[in-house]
Amino acid sequence: MIKKTALYFDERCLWHTTGEHVFIMPVGGWLQPLAGNGHPESPESKRRIKALIDVSGLTAQLNVHSAEPVTVDDILRVHTKAYIEELKDKSDSGGGYAGFDAPFGKGSYEIACLSAGLAKSAVDQVLTGRSQNAFSLGRPPGHHCLSDQGMGFCLLANIAIAVEAAKANHGVEKVAVVDWDVHHGNGTQSLFYNRADVLTISLHQENCFPADSGSVNERGAGAGEGYNLNIPLLPGSGHDAYLYAFDRLVLPTLQAYKPDLIVVASGLDANKFDPLSRMQLHSDSYRELTHRILSASDDLCNRRLVVIHEGGYSESYVPFCGLAVVEALSGYRTEVTDPFLKAATASQPNKRFAEFQRQLLDEMAR
């Protein structure tokens, strides 16, 4: 049987450490240490995604791969030489901060290169026709990373590195990046803001992270004007708001752009139980979003779709959302039922809230 979906994963990505924290604050002073390292960007949610994919029987339906780390040449297409040299020096010396809210430990530089390598190889897998689509489950994430500094748990811009490699190695002309992480994809936006060959779209909780980032007025500049779309959603938005935003704004924008490749920055942190957001998505939300983007890739770019994992910090719930994404990609539904789904769907926004959010989205679409 031909397996249409590839899964890229490497255990070593789970060995990246953010050091001892109490939530996002480093241990010390009045902050008592917690069990584990205490930081929300822990390996557990990712480890549990992979474990659920395995025990559900879904792994047998996938082409599972690891990958080589990205090279310095790969990284230099996106990041400054000074930044990567500093990052490696700190990593070799025991760790530190790559930028605002981006802690890391000894050896994290090499792990970040591997995480970016998984993304790059997932894109290569699809562009060479070895799989119809691919899912990259790496860590640390990348969509907040700027050219000269890390940010928001991100050390290297995984998706941007993969996109630039696709352009350099496969001659891909137009790429669309759709980011449904709950936080604004500011790093990806900044790296392609002046270019028309990469369309960047971000759906996110309004003014969540980074602060004052991701407004509808940020549309691109120069040659890139009109090729950056931000869709800030009100805190508390749920399943219907995301699907309406997708149908009203994301899909028409993709259809007008006609990309050769679609890459999804798949943060799973807009789920109802996530500690870093106030949104109300659930596993069926991510299933439906994946079905919609998969259908768009069928119509627009010969099924060339790559989904790259970003954030998601509810260790108990993220695995069910991640499983739903991969089930949708592969077309294989396992016997797993989401034990949290009833609770997640019981308290969706009321009718007045939903109507107001739709009005805002309609205004963005004009």
C-alpha positions as a Python dict, from the first residue, in 0.01 Angstrom:
ca = {
    (1, 'M'): (0, 0, 0),
    (2, 'I'): (126, 345, -93),
    (3, 'K'): (156, 564, 215),
    (4, 'K'): (70, 919, 118),
    (5, 'T'): (189, 1091, 438),
    (6, 'A'): (542, 1114, 575),
    (7, 'L'): (619, 1176, 942),
    (8, 'Y'): (951, 1336, 1031),
    (9, 'F'): (1061, 1289, 1392),
    (10, 'D'): (1379, 1243, 1592),
    (11, 'E'): (1404, 1161, 1962),
    (12, 'R'): (1701, 1395, 1995),
    (13, 'C'): (1472, 1696, 1948),
    (14, 'L'): (1312, 1607, 2280),
    (15, 'W'): (1650, 1647, 2452),
    (16, 'H'): (1654, 2024, 2397),
    (17, 'T'): (1629, 2192, 2737),
    (18, 'T'): (1506, 2536, 2836),
    (19, 'G'): (1653, 2516, 3185),
    (20, 'E'): (1478, 2543, 3522),
    (21, 'H'): (1179, 2776, 3517),
    (22, 'V'): (856, 2846, 3694),
    (23, 'F'): (639, 2883, 3388),
    (24, 'I'): (832, 3140, 3178),
    (25, 'M'): (1031, 3288, 3469),
    (26, 'P'): (1373, 3146, 3563),
    (27, 'V'): (1400, 2984, 3905),
    (28, 'G'): (1542, 3209, 4177),
    (29, 'G'): (1442, 3463, 4435),
    (30, 'W'): (1085, 3387, 4544),
    (31, 'L'): (1032, 3133, 4264),
    (32, 'Q'): (1055, 2778, 4392),
    (33, 'P'): (1167, 2503, 4153),
    (34, 'L'): (897, 2281, 4006),
    (35, 'A'): (907, 1913, 3921),
    (36, 'G'): (1078, 1880, 3584),
    (37, 'N'): (1214, 2201, 3436),
    (38, 'G'): (884, 2385, 3482),
    (39, 'H'): (895, 2561, 3145),
    (40, 'P'): (590, 2537, 2913),
    (41, 'E'): (811, 2451, 2613),
    (42, 'S'): (888, 2107, 2750),
    (43, 'P'): (934, 1787, 2549),
    (44, 'E'): (628, 1619, 2696),
    (45, 'S'): (355, 1744, 2464),
    (46, 'K'): (561, 1643, 2160),
    (47, 'R'): (660, 1309, 2311),
    (48, 'R'): (295, 1237, 2383),
    (49, 'I'): (192, 1326, 2026),
    (50, 'K'): (437, 1069, 1893),
    (51, 'A'): (333, 812, 2154),
    (52, 'L'): (-36, 848, 2067),
    (53, 'I'): (41, 821, 1695),
    (54, 'D'): (230, 498, 1772),
    (55, 'V'): (-17, 328, 2006),
    (56, 'S'): (-316, 423, 1789),
    (57, 'G'): (-171, 222, 1500),
    (58, 'L'): (-138, 532, 1282),
    (59, 'T'): (241, 499, 1252),
    (60, 'A'): (198, 190, 1037),
    (61, 'Q'): (13, 404, 783),
    (62, 'L'): (298, 658, 755),
    (63, 'N'): (642, 683, 604),
    (64, 'V'): (847, 761, 915),
    (65, 'H'): (1186, 931, 882),
    (66, 'S'): (1451, 1121, 1069),
    (67, 'A'): (1671, 1372, 886),
    (68, 'E'): (2012, 1528, 868),
    (69, 'P'): (2058, 1862, 1045),
    (70, 'V'): (2056, 2172, 829),
    (71, 'T'): (2396, 2301, 723),
    (72, 'V'): (2547, 2638, 799),
    (73, 'D'): (2481, 2734, 437),
    (74, 'D'): (2113, 2648, 486),
    (75, 'I'): (2096, 2866, 796),
    (76, 'L'): (2280, 3158, 638),
    (77, 'R'): (2006, 3196, 378),
    (78, 'V'): (1790, 3319, 668),
    (79, 'H'): (2002, 3414, 969),
    (80, 'T'): (2303, 3640, 1016),
    (81, 'K'): (2645, 3485, 1063),
    (82, 'A'): (2693, 3677, 1388),
    (83, 'Y'): (2373, 3531, 1534),
    (84, 'I'): (2447, 3168, 1456),
    (85, 'E'): (2805, 3200, 1581),
    (86, 'E'): (2683, 3349, 1908),
    (87, 'L'): (2413, 3083, 1939),
    (88, 'K'): (2663, 2801, 1889),
    (89, 'D'): (2915, 2954, 2130),
    (90, 'K'): (2653, 2986, 2403),
    (91, 'S'): (2525, 2635, 2333),
    (92, 'D'): (2876, 2490, 2360),
    (93, 'S'): (2931, 2681, 2684),
    (94, 'G'): (2619, 2558, 2862),
    (95, 'G'): (2334, 2764, 2721),
    (96, 'G'): (2173, 3102, 2779),
    (97, 'Y'): (1919, 3314, 2594),
    (98, 'A'): (1898, 3345, 2216),
    (99, 'G'): (1676, 3652, 2250),
    (100, 'F'): (1360, 3756, 2429),
    (101, 'D'): (1198, 3457, 2601),
    (102, 'A'): (1420, 3207, 2419),
    (103, 'P'): (1618, 3007, 2678),
    (104, 'F'): (1827, 2704, 2583),
    (105, 'G'): (2084, 2466, 2726),
    (106, 'K'): (2405, 2294, 2630),
    (107, 'G'): (2384, 2129, 2290),
    (108, 'S'): (2065, 2307, 2188),
    (109, 'Y'): (2229, 2459, 1880),
    (110, 'E'): (2278, 2114, 1728),
    (111, 'I'): (1925, 2012, 1825),
    (112, 'A'): (1784, 2329, 1667),
    (113, 'C'): (1972, 2242, 1347),
    (114, 'L'): (1810, 1897, 1359),
    (115, 'S'): (1463, 2044, 1415),
    (116, 'A'): (1512, 2267, 1111),
    (117, 'G'): (1650, 1965, 925),
    (118, 'L'): (1329, 1773, 986),
    (119, 'A'): (1131, 2061, 835),
    (120, 'K'): (1365, 2090, 539),
    (121, 'S'): (1353, 1715, 468),
    (122, 'A'): (974, 1706, 502),
    (123, 'V'): (952, 1972, 231),
    (124, 'D'): (1202, 1782, 17),
    (125, 'Q'): (997, 1463, 60),
    (126, 'V'): (690, 1630, -86),
    (127, 'L'): (864, 1823, -363),
    (128, 'T'): (1034, 1508, -491),
    (129, 'G'): (702, 1324, -499),
    (130, 'R'): (795, 1057, -246),
    (131, 'S'): (490, 1151, -39),
    (132, 'Q'): (180, 1358, -110),
    (133, 'N'): (214, 1545, 217),
    (134, 'A'): (429, 1544, 529),
    (135, 'F'): (419, 1628, 899),
    (136, 'S'): (734, 1742, 1080),
    (137, 'L'): (732, 1696, 1458),
    (138, 'G'): (1040, 1885, 1571),
    (139, 'R'): (1154, 2096, 1862),
    (140, 'P'): (1253, 2374, 1931),
    (141, 'P'): (992, 2566, 1729),
    (142, 'G'): (1077, 2847, 1489),
    (143, 'H'): (805, 3090, 1381),
    (144, 'H'): (903, 3374, 1620),
    (145, 'C'): (1271, 3367, 1526),
    (146, 'L'): (1414, 3677, 1359),
    (147, 'S'): (1716, 3688, 1130),
    (148, 'D'): (1950, 3806, 1405),
    (149, 'Q'): (1794, 3675, 1726),
    (150, 'G'): (1571, 3410, 1872),
    (151, 'M'): (1238, 3485, 2038),
    (152, 'G'): (947, 3311, 2206),
    (153, 'F'): (1109, 2967, 2261),
    (154, 'C'): (1243, 2970, 1900),
    (155, 'L'): (1613, 2940, 1812),
    (156, 'L'): (1612, 2894, 1433),
    (157, 'A'): (1344, 2987, 1179),
    (158, 'N'): (1264, 2628, 1080),
    (159, 'I'): (1001, 2704, 816),
    (160, 'A'): (1192, 2991, 657),
    (161, 'I'): (1504, 2775, 634),
    (162, 'A'): (1301, 2496, 472),
    (163, 'V'): (1138, 2738, 227),
    (164, 'E'): (1469, 2891, 121),
    (165, 'A'): (1617, 2544, 73),
    (166, 'A'): (1320, 2450, -145),
    (167, 'K'): (1380, 2757, -358),
    (168, 'A'): (1753, 2695, -383),
    (169, 'N'): (1737, 2320, -446),
    (170, 'H'): (1407, 2269, -628),
    (171, 'G'): (1341, 2601, -799),
    (172, 'V'): (1008, 2653, -623),
    (173, 'E'): (877, 2995, -723),
    (174, 'K'): (578, 3071, -497),
    (175, 'V'): (526, 2942, -143),
    (176, 'A'): (237, 3011, 93),
    (177, 'V'): (292, 2980, 468),
    (178, 'V'): (-27, 2947, 673),
    (179, 'D'): (31, 2987, 1047),
    (180, 'W'): (-249, 2875, 1281),
    (181, 'D'): (-38, 2886, 1597),
    (182, 'V'): (-223, 3096, 1855),
    (183, 'H'): (65, 3345, 1865),
    (184, 'H'): (147, 3578, 1578),
    (185, 'G'): (403, 3434, 1337),
    (186, 'N'): (611, 3749, 1359),
    (187, 'G'): (941, 3587, 1269),
    (188, 'T'): (817, 3432, 946),
    (189, 'Q'): (643, 3758, 863),
    (190, 'S'): (959, 3963, 915),
    (191, 'L'): (1176, 3736, 702),
    (192, 'F'): (949, 3759, 397),
    (193, 'Y'): (786, 4098, 454),
    (194, 'N'): (943, 4263, 150),
    (195, 'R'): (895, 3974, -90),
    (196, 'A'): (618, 3859, -321),
    (197, 'D'): (749, 3504, -371),
    (198, 'V'): (636, 3395, -21),
    (199, 'L'): (283, 3466, 96),
    (200, 'T'): (255, 3469, 476),
    (201, 'I'): (-78, 3427, 656),
    (202, 'S'): (-118, 3422, 1034),
    (203, 'L'): (-433, 3348, 1234),
    (204, 'H'): (-372, 3427, 1599),
    (205, 'Q'): (-518, 3552, 1925),
    (206, 'E'): (-513, 3930, 1907),
    (207, 'N'): (-225, 4092, 2096),
    (208, 'C'): (-123, 3773, 2274),
    (209, 'F'): (245, 3731, 2177),
    (210, 'P'): (444, 3923, 2080),
    (211, 'A'): (271, 4228, 2225),
    (212, 'D'): (148, 4479, 1965),
    (213, 'S'): (233, 4244, 1679),
    (214, 'G'): (17, 4097, 1404),
    (215, 'S'): (-231, 4369, 1324),
    (216, 'V'): (-436, 4374, 1005),
    (217, 'N'): (-241, 4680, 892),
    (218, 'E'): (81, 4478, 857),
    (219, 'R'): (41, 4391, 490),
    (220, 'G'): (399, 4370, 365),
    (221, 'A'): (624, 4638, 219),
    (222, 'G'): (794, 4717, -111),
    (223, 'A'): (768, 4420, -345),
    (224, 'G'): (596, 4231, -66),
    (225, 'E'): (309, 4473, -16),
    (226, 'G'): (-14, 4275, -10),
    (227, 'Y'): (161, 3942, 47),
    (228, 'N'): (130, 3934, 426),
    (229, 'L'): (-211, 3869, 581),
    (230, 'N'): (-276, 3885, 955),
    (231, 'I'): (-605, 3763, 1099),
    (232, 'P'): (-614, 3859, 1467),
    (233, 'L'): (-902, 3687, 1645),
    (234, 'L'): (-1063, 3797, 1969),
    (235, 'P'): (-967, 3608, 2286),
    (236, 'G'): (-1230, 3343, 2341),
    (237, 'S'): (-1280, 3271, 1972),
    (238, 'G'): (-1357, 2909, 1900),
    (239, 'H'): (-1420, 2649, 1634),
    (240, 'D'): (-1671, 2843, 1422),
    (241, 'A'): (-1462, 3163, 1419),
    (242, 'Y'): (-1155, 2981, 1290),
    (243, 'L'): (-1347, 2798, 1019),
    (244, 'Y'): (-1522, 3119, 915),
    (245, 'A'): (-1186, 3301, 900),
    (246, 'F'): (-1046, 3018, 690),
    (247, 'D'): (-1335, 3020, 445),
    (248, 'R'): (-1371, 3399, 428),
    (249, 'L'): (-1005, 3504, 420),
    (250, 'V'): (-744, 3228, 409),
    (251, 'L'): (-878, 3013, 126),
    (252, 'P'): (-965, 3304, -109),
    (253, 'T'): (-618, 3451, -52),
    (254, 'L'): (-455, 3119, -134),
    (255, 'Q'): (-671, 3078, -443),
    (256, 'A'): (-572, 3423, -568),
    (257, 'Y'): (-202, 3360, -501),
    (258, 'K'): (-180, 3009, -654),
    (259, 'P'): (127, 2881, -465),
    (260, 'D'): (349, 2597, -581),
    (261, 'L'): (378, 2472, -222),
    (262, 'I'): (181, 2527, 99),
    (263, 'V'): (351, 2505, 438),
    (264, 'V'): (150, 2514, 761),
    (265, 'A'): (298, 2641, 1087),
    (266, 'S'): (88, 2411, 1302),
    (267, 'G'): (88, 2541, 1655),
    (268, 'L'): (-171, 2353, 1859),
    (269, 'D'): (-189, 2614, 2133),
    (270, 'A'): (-525, 2764, 2037),
    (271, 'N'): (-684, 2465, 2208),
    (272, 'K'): (-920, 2529, 2498),
    (273, 'F'): (-686, 2384, 2761),
    (274, 'D'): (-363, 2561, 2665),
    (275, 'P'): (-199, 2765, 2943),
    (276, 'L'): (-59, 3030, 2708),
    (277, 'S'): (-378, 3137, 2530),
    (278, 'R'): (-748, 3204, 2575),
    (279, 'M'): (-895, 3038, 2268),
    (280, 'Q'): (-1135, 2746, 2245),
    (281, 'L'): (-1032, 2507, 1971),
    (282, 'H'): (-1042, 2131, 2006),
    (283, 'S'): (-923, 1826, 1816),
    (284, 'D'): (-1204, 1841, 1561),
    (285, 'S'): (-1114, 2205, 1493),
    (286, 'Y'): (-764, 2102, 1388),
    (287, 'R'): (-908, 1811, 1191),
    (288, 'E'): (-1133, 2049, 996),
    (289, 'L'): (-858, 2307, 941),
    (290, 'T'): (-634, 2032, 805),
    (291, 'H'): (-908, 1904, 574),
    (292, 'R'): (-957, 2257, 438),
    (293, 'I'): (-587, 2322, 373),
    (294, 'L'): (-550, 1972, 225),
    (295, 'S'): (-834, 2040, -16),
    (296, 'A'): (-674, 2372, -111),
    (297, 'S'): (-344, 2197, -183),
    (298, 'D'): (-528, 1950, -408),
    (299, 'D'): (-672, 2236, -610),
    (300, 'L'): (-376, 2473, -615),
    (301, 'C'): (-39, 2299, -593),
    (302, 'N'): (-72, 1933, -684),
    (303, 'R'): (-111, 1828, -317),
    (304, 'R'): (223, 1976, -216),
    (305, 'L'): (149, 2033, 153),
    (306, 'V'): (384, 2022, 451),
    (307, 'V'): (268, 2070, 811),
    (308, 'I'): (538, 2171, 1058),
    (309, 'H'): (471, 2158, 1431),
    (310, 'E'): (517, 2478, 1630),
    (311, 'G'): (365, 2550, 1974),
    (312, 'G'): (122, 2367, 2202),
    (313, 'Y'): (166, 2350, 2579),
    (314, 'S'): (-120, 2148, 2726),
    (315, 'E'): (58, 1817, 2775),
    (316, 'S'): (-272, 1638, 2833),
    (317, 'Y'): (-458, 1771, 2530),
    (318, 'V'): (-207, 1854, 2258),
    (319, 'P'): (-162, 1484, 2163),
    (320, 'F'): (-526, 1454, 2058),
    (321, 'C'): (-500, 1767, 1844),
    (322, 'G'): (-177, 1647, 1684),
    (323, 'L'): (-327, 1305, 1614),
    (324, 'A'): (-627, 1469, 1445),
    (325, 'V'): (-396, 1664, 1211),
    (326, 'V'): (-202, 1355, 1105),
    (327, 'E'): (-519, 1148, 1068),
    (328, 'A'): (-659, 1413, 834),
    (329, 'L'): (-336, 1428, 632),
    (330, 'S'): (-315, 1051, 594),
    (331, 'G'): (-684, 986, 540),
    (332, 'Y'): (-670, 716, 807),
    (333, 'R'): (-899, 745, 1110),
    (334, 'T'): (-784, 548, 1412),
    (335, 'E'): (-1005, 415, 1691),
    (336, 'V'): (-889, 691, 1927),
    (337, 'T'): (-1165, 905, 2074),
    (338, 'D'): (-1091, 1243, 2229),
    (339, 'P'): (-1188, 1218, 2599),
    (340, 'F'): (-1181, 1598, 2633),
    (341, 'L'): (-1399, 1675, 2333),
    (342, 'K'): (-1729, 1700, 2518),
    (343, 'A'): (-1585, 1949, 2767),
    (344, 'A'): (-1413, 2148, 2491),
    (345, 'T'): (-1729, 2183, 2282),
    (346, 'A'): (-1965, 2254, 2571),
    (347, 'S'): (-1857, 2616, 2622),
    (348, 'Q'): (-1803, 2764, 2277),
    (349, 'P'): (-1873, 3139, 2228),
    (350, 'N'): (-2233, 3252, 2248),
    (351, 'K'): (-2428, 3375, 1946),
    (352, 'R'): (-2367, 3748, 2009),
    (353, 'F'): (-1990, 3697, 2040),
    (354, 'A'): (-1982, 3480, 1727),
    (355, 'E'): (-2175, 3738, 1525),
    (356, 'F'): (-1945, 4020, 1637),
    (357, 'Q'): (-1634, 3818, 1546),
    (358, 'R'): (-1784, 3744, 1203),
    (359, 'Q'): (-1847, 4114, 1147),
    (360, 'L'): (-1481, 4187, 1222),
    (361, 'L'): (-1370, 3916, 980),
    (362, 'D'): (-1604, 4051, 712),
    (363, 'E'): (-1445, 4394, 754),
    (364, 'M'): (-1099, 4241, 708),
    (365, 'A'): (-1216, 4073, 389),
    (366, 'R'): (-1333, 4398, 228),
}
